[in-house]
């Protein structure tokens, strides 16, 4: 039986929600937290009677360090895992192109107050130090893959070029990555401060209403399962 579950990862300053899609032949992890998160992921998987060594595939929605920070370590420990993302994101994930988040951070640095610059430089170094890795498979947006009964890759650019979301057809679950957030239990537009193209992000979000939806899992905020269509229409 296919399942799609939010995987709560608690950190000192925030909580992230990765996702797990399960089927007879697949255990798919969507995004994997900050660097050094494997123990957290393993503990969360245990609540589903799963473990890291059962993961067959990692889908990375985009290359922000809170989404792919532990990807290289996961692949190193479990080489059989197939790491996947979009063609646009591939060159950022493998490090052949400079992180878009780092480019953004550097571009706004001259506008910061002096008392903000020390923390900003720490953030720059964090992004520079993030371990990169090659993809095993490039995912084609708009394609439904047979994994776990039907896993559809949804193009959702705006937060970043090439950002993808994941729709699990059997459970009518949408994993948004950073295309949306949940605040106080309600679906919201992602923070414009971290969105590289707000107009495109809004168009991506409105497209989600085209899918039958029983639940939405947002990386920031978690799961929403009530009045989804009404909430989307209200945005």
C-alpha positions in Angstrom: 0.0 0.0 0.0 1.3 3.4 -0.9 1.8 6.1 1.7 3.1 9.7 1.8 4.1 11.1 5.2 5.6 14.2 6.6 8.9 13.6 8.3 9.5 16.1 11.2 13.1 17.1 11.7 13.6 19.3 14.8 16.6 21.7 15.0 17.5 24.2 17.7 16.1 27.1 15.9 13.4 25.6 13.6 11.6 22.5 12.4 11.7 21.2 8.9 9.4 18.7 7.2 11.0 16.3 4.8 8.6 13.8 3.2 8.6 10.0 2.7 6.8 8.3 -0.2 6.4 4.5 0.3 5.4 1.9 -2.1 6.0 -1.9 -2.5 9.2 -1.2 -4.4 10.3 2.3 -3.2 11.0 4.4 -0.2 11.5 7.9 -1.5 12.9 10.7 0.7 12.1 14.2 -0.5 14.7 16.6 0.8 17.1 15.9 3.6 17.7 18.8 6.0 20.8 20.6 7.0 24.3 19.1 6.9 24.8 16.4 9.6 21.1 15.5 9.7 21.3 11.7 9.1 20.7 10.8 12.7 17.6 13.0 12.9 16.3 11.5 9.7 16.9 8.0 10.9 15.1 8.7 14.2 12.2 10.2 12.3 12.1 7.2 10.0 11.9 4.8 12.9 8.5 6.3 13.7 7.4 4.9 10.4 9.1 1.5 11.0 11.7 2.5 8.4 15.5 3.1 8.4 18.0 4.9 6.3 19.2 1.8 4.5 15.7 1.3 3.1 15.7 4.5 1.2 15.8 3.8 -2.5 15.7 7.4 -3.9 16.3 10.9 -2.8 14.5 13.7 -4.6 16.0 17.2 -4.0 13.5 20.0 -4.7 16.3 22.6 -5.0 19.8 23.3 -3.8 19.2 25.4 -0.7 21.4 24.1 2.0 18.5 23.2 4.3 17.1 20.9 1.6 20.2 19.1 0.3 22.6 19.6 3.2 22.9 15.9 4.1 22.6 14.6 0.5 26.3 13.9 0.0 26.7 12.1 3.3 23.5 10.0 2.7 24.8 9.0 -0.8 28.3 8.2 0.6 26.8 5.9 3.3 24.2 4.3 1.1 25.6 4.4 -2.5 22.5 2.4 -3.8 20.3 5.5 -3.2 19.5 7.3 -6.5 19.7 11.0 -6.1 17.4 13.0 -8.4 16.4 16.5 -9.2 15.6 18.8 -12.2 17.9 19.5 -15.1 18.2 23.2 -14.1 19.1 22.3 -10.5 21.7 19.7 -11.5 24.6 22.1 -12.0 24.0 23.8 -8.6 23.7 20.5 -6.8 26.9 19.1 -8.3 28.7 22.4 -7.7 29.6 23.2 -11.3 27.5 26.4 -10.9 27.7 28.8 -8.0 24.8 28.6 -5.5 22.1 31.0 -6.4 21.5 31.6 -2.7 25.1 32.6 -2.2 24.9 34.9 -5.2 21.8 36.5 -3.7 23.5 36.8 -0.2 26.6 38.4 -1.7 24.5 40.9 -3.8 22.7 42.3 -0.8 25.8 42.3 1.5 26.7 46.0 0.7 23.2 47.1 1.7 23.5 45.6 5.2 24.1 47.5 8.4 27.5 47.0 9.9 26.1 45.0 12.8 24.5 42.6 10.3 27.6 41.9 8.3 29.4 39.5 10.7 26.4 37.1 10.7 26.0 37.5 6.9 29.6 36.4 6.4 29.0 33.3 8.5 26.0 32.5 6.3 28.2 33.0 3.2 30.8 30.5 4.5 28.1 28.0 5.4 26.9 28.1 1.8 30.4 27.9 0.4 31.1 24.8 2.6 28.1 22.8 1.6 29.1 19.5 0.1 27.9 18.9 -3.4 27.2 15.7 -5.3 26.3 14.4 -8.7 22.8 13.4 -9.6 22.0 9.8 -10.6 18.9 10.8 -12.5 17.5 14.0 -14.0 13.8 14.3 -13.5 11.6 15.7 -16.2 9.0 18.1 -15.1 5.5 17.1 -16.1 6.4 13.4 -16.1 4.7 10.8 -13.9 7.1 8.1 -12.8 5.9 4.6 -11.7 7.5 4.8 -8.3 5.2 4.0 -5.3 2.1 3.7 -7.6 2.6 7.0 -9.4 4.9 10.0 -8.6 4.5 13.1 -10.7 7.2 15.8 -10.9 5.6 19.3 -10.9 7.6 22.2 -12.2 7.3 25.0 -9.5 9.9 27.6 -10.3 10.0 31.0 -8.6 11.6 30.3 -5.3 14.4 29.2 -7.6 14.8 28.3 -11.2 14.2 24.6 -11.7 12.5 24.2 -8.3 10.3 21.1 -8.4 7.4 19.8 -6.3 6.3 16.2 -6.1 2.7 14.9 -6.4 2.0 11.4 -5.2 -1.0 10.2 -7.2 -2.3 7.3 -5.0 -2.5 9.4 -1.9 -3.3 12.7 -3.6 -0.4 14.3 -1.7 1.5 17.3 -2.9 5.0 17.9 -1.5 5.7 21.6 -2.2 9.3 22.1 -1.2 9.6 25.8 -0.8 6.9 26.7 -3.3 4.6 27.3 -0.3 4.8 27.5 3.5 2.4 26.8 6.3 1.9 29.4 9.0 -0.4 28.9 12.0 -1.8 25.8 10.2 -2.7 27.7 7.0 -1.2 27.7 3.5 0.7 30.8 2.7 2.9 32.3 0.0 6.6 31.6 0.6 8.6 34.5 2.0 9.4 36.9 -0.9 12.7 37.7 0.7 14.0 34.3 -0.2 12.1 33.9 -3.5 14.1 34.8 -6.6 11.1 35.4 -8.9 7.9 36.3 -7.0 5.6 36.5 -10.0 6.7 33.0 -11.2 6.4 31.6 -7.7 2.8 32.9 -7.5 2.0 31.3 -10.9 3.5 28.0 -9.7 1.4 28.0 -6.5 -1.9 28.7 -8.3 -1.1 25.7 -10.6 -1.3 23.4 -7.6 -5.1 23.7 -7.6 -5.2 21.7 -10.8 -4.5 18.5 -8.8 -6.9 16.5 -6.6 -5.5 17.1 -3.1 -6.0 15.3 0.1 -2.9 16.8 1.8 -0.1 19.2 1.2 3.3 18.9 2.9 5.3 22.1 3.0 9.0 22.0 4.0 8.4 24.9 6.3 5.3 24.4 8.4 4.4 20.8 7.7 1.1 19.2 6.7 -2.3 20.7 5.8 -5.3 18.5 5.0 -8.3 20.7 5.6 -10.0 23.0 3.1 -7.1 22.8 0.8 -8.8 24.1 -2.3 -10.4 27.0 -0.5 -7.0 28.0 1.0 -5.4 27.9 -2.4 -8.1 29.9 -4.0 -7.8 32.5 -1.2 -4.1 33.2 -1.9 
